[in-house]
C-alpha cells in the first residue's frame, strides 16, 4: 500500500496543479484501500475477494462554484488531468457567493483507536475462519436451516490537502461482520440478522452477533397478528439506529436546514424531545467505525452536542454551510464511513451518533409495558420534509402485560419523529452500535401501529 | 483490449482455476446537481479497471485492479485463483460450473447523441433550466433540486468458455425534487426519467416537464393529511404496481437467495403463488428502458423471463452458478455495479402484465379503499417473506369516487399472500419508472411498471 508520506506529497502536488490551473480554492484526497472479504452461504464458504482501490479525488472552486474530478490509481499524468478537469468543471458551474472558504491550516492531533496493527496482518485464511465460526454459531440449532455470514477487513491510508496549506494523513482499519440465520418450523419461516462494525475485531464480537442472529430467527417462528391501534413501542438499538441515523443525521444536515427542507429547520433551541433524550456526534470514540482525526475537509475532530435533554442544540455543518452563517464547521464533512473514498465529493454526515444512555434495563422496560410492541428492526426512512415516519416493523414482538410474546406478522408503525422523541419515557442503560449510531433501547409511550389482525 | 482479456483468462486457468471470467472496463461519467438556482456539484468520473473471478471446486475468488496493464491483470488473476483456493478448502458444497456455448459479440447500445459530445456548459444549462422550471411554477416552491447523470462505458466480458462480449453502453438520467412551503407545512415532490441511450432523452417533453411535475406534486401535497393506519383495499398506480412486482416477488425469485435458503419461494416452482390474472416478468430486452442490457455481466444473452404465468411460479432468475447448481440454463440475470464488484443476480425491468379491466372501471368498482400513487422506495427480506413499498400520495376511494388526499405512507405485504389478494388487473400497461436497486452493497439501474392493480388486505402504515 502507498505510505502516508507518498499520499500527502501526491495530494499536495495535485493542489498545486489545480491552483496553477486557476482554482480559487481546492482540496484533494488521495486514498489507498485494501479489503479482504469472504462470503459464506448456507454453511459453505462461497467466495473470497481481495480489493485494492487506489485513487485521487480533486475538488476545485471557481467563484464559489465547485467542480470535482477523480482518477483511479496514482499515475501522475492522470492526477494532473483530474486536477485540471476539476477546475474546468468548477468554471462550468454557477458562481456562488455563499462559499466562503475551506478550513485553514490547523494542527491535527492524531486520535488513538483508528488503526489496529493486528488487523493489517489478517489474511484471507483468517477471514475465512471468521465466517466459518460465525456460521457454526448462527446455525447451531435444529430449526436453523441456513446460516449465511460475511466478513470484511479493510486497511485504508488517506491523505488530505487543501489550498489553505492544510495537509494531513491517517491510517484506518475496519472490520465488518454480518450474519443471518434462517429458521423453519413446518410452514413457518423467519430469519434473524445481526452485525457489527468497528476499527478492530472486538473480543467476543463473533459469538455475540452470531448467537443473536440465531436466537432471533428461532424467536420469530411463533407469530401473531396485531389489531390496528396505539401502542407503546420499545425500539431496539438496531431499529433506533436506522431511524435516528436518518432522522437526526438527515434532519440536522445544515444544508437541508438552510434551504428550509428539513422538519428541524427553525427549531434550534426548541424542545424536540423529552428530557430523557440527549444526542451528540462524536468522532473521537476509540475504535468506533466513524471516528477520524479530521473530517473530509480538514476540520479537526470534535464532539458536538446536538440534542441537550430534549432541546435542539446544534445542526451539522461543513465549511460551506458554516460559511453561510459565518460560524465554524462542526467537522461533519464526510468522505465515507469507516474507510474513506476518493470517488465522491464530500457531503455532510454524522460521524458516530451517540444517544446518551438512561438507567432502565431492557427487562424493566418490557415489564412496565402493559400493551405494546418491541420493534427490533425496521429499514424505513422518515420523510425529512414533514418529519413523519411510516415504516414496516420488519422484526417485532408483541408485549402484553409486561411480557414479551410472539413475533408480529405484517405490521407498520407511524409517528412523527418529534412526537417519537417527545414520547420517550424510558431509556435503556446498555448501548449498542448499528449503522454508526450508538444507542440504548428506548420506549416510546405511544405510536400508531397498523396491524393485519 | 480483447487480447488483454483473453491472456488474463488464460493466465487464471494456467494458475489453477477450473473456470475464470473477467470484466474489463473503461468509463466516464458526469453528475450535476443544481440547488436553488446554483450548481452544488459538477462531477466527472474517469474510471478504468478489471475484476477477475476464478472458480475452483465450489468456491470463487475475486480480485480487482485499477491498472489495466498486462502485468497487473496477471497479478489480479493469480490473486483471484489464490483466493478461490483459500475458499474452496472450506467449501462444503461442491459443484461445477456447467459449460455454456461461447458467446462472441460486439454490442453498441442505441445512442443518438453521446453525452461526451455535449459540452459541460450545455449540461449545466439543462440542469439549471430544470431547476428554474420548478421555482417559476408557484411562489410556494421554497427549495429545488435538479440532477443530471450520464455514463459512457466500454466493457469486455470474457470467460474460459471462450465467451468474449464487448459492450459500449451509454445511459442518462435526470431528476427533479421540489419543496413547497405554506403555513409552516413543508412537502416534497419529485419526478425522474432515465434510459439506456443518449442525450436525446434530455430534449424530450418527458424531461422538460420533470420540474413542473415535481413542483405540482409538492404543491398538491400541501393540503394533504397523514394517511390512516390499517388494512385497506388498494388500487395501485402503474409505478406502485411496478414497485410491488420488484419488491414482493422479483427479489424472492433471485436464485442466489433460493440457494442460500433465504427465500420463501424455495421449492415452489410449479405452484400457485398468485391469482390466475397475474403474470409477472423481468425483461432486460426492452430497448431505451433504464434496465436494458443485451448480454449480462457473465456474457449470457439476456432475454425476457416470465417468473409468474397465470398465477403459477415458473422459475427463478439465474446466473452461471445457480443454473449449474439447479440444472437449468442461465437466464442472463448476472450484473456487477462496476468491474470492482463480483457479478450477482439482479433484476432489470420488472413488471406485471396487463389484464382486462379498464382503469376507470376498476376504480368505479371499488366501494371503499385507497388509490395509491407514485413510488419512493421499497425493500424486502425474502427469508421473512415480508416486504414494504412506499408511495408518494394516496386518495380515498368511496363508491368508485376519488376523495381526499393523503401523503406518503409505507405499505406492507406478505410475499406468499399479496398476489393471491389481487382482485383486478387493468389494461393500462406502462413500464419506465427508473431507479437504482441496491443488493449486496451494489447498485444496479432498473425500472419497473405494470397496469393499475387492485389488491385486498394491504396494510397501510398511516399515522392516524
Interface residues (C-beta under 8 A of the other chain):
Chain A: X38 X41 X42 X43 X44 X45 X46 X47 X48 X49 X50 X51 X52 X53 X54 X55 X65 X66 X67 X68 X69 X70 X71 X72 X73 X78 X81 X82 X85 X86 X88 X89 X90 X92 X93 X94 X95 X96 X98 X124 X125 X128 X132 X145 X146 X148 X180 X182 X189 X190 X191 X220 X228 X259 X260 X261 X263 X265 X343 X344 X345 X379 X380 X381 X383 X385 X386 X388 X390 X391 X392 X394 X395 X409 X410 X411 X412 X413 X414 X415 X416 X448 X449 X450 X451 X452
Chain B: X34 X35 X36 X37 X38 X39 X40 X41 X42 X43 X44 X45 X46 X47 X48 X49 X58 X59 X60 X61 X62 X63 X64 X65 X66 X67 X79 X80 X82 X83 X84 X86 X87 X88 X89 X90 X91 X92 X93 X120 X121 X124 X128 X142 X143 X179 X181 X185 X186 X187 X188 X226 X227 X229 X230 X231 X259 X260 X261 X262 X264 X340 X342 X377 X379 X381 X383 X384 X385 X386 X387 X388 X390 X407 X408 X409 X410 X411 X412 X413 X414 X457 X459 X460 X461 X462 X463 X464
